């Protein structure tokens, strides 16, 4: 059984991972805005690549957590499901844009 300190550290690490990913995303968005005129042709391929890589990483992380029987806070599980829904919505939007 994990100690209270271990669980608190795990929760802190999870929050820091999310904060770091958010920061990286904001940097990427800022660069995209800054160089929008030069990067427009790469927008769809970059989004599709990002969806694929992020989705693969989330899927693999879930497999490792299941194999290791690592429990995570309820908010972390909810965040992951929200992320999957947003990824699916973004992929659907891109698909519809490409068909239009």
KAMONOR-V345558 format. One record per pair of residues at least 24 apart in sequence whose ideal C-beta (glycine too) atoms are under 6 Angstrom apart, sorted by the first residue. I is the first residue (numbers start at 1). J is the second residue. D is the distance in Angstrom with one decimal. If there is no record, write none. Layout:
BEGIN
((I J D) (I J D))
END
This chain:
BEGIN
((11 73 5.3) (14 76 5.1) (51 87 5.6) (51 91 5.6) (55 87 5.7))
END
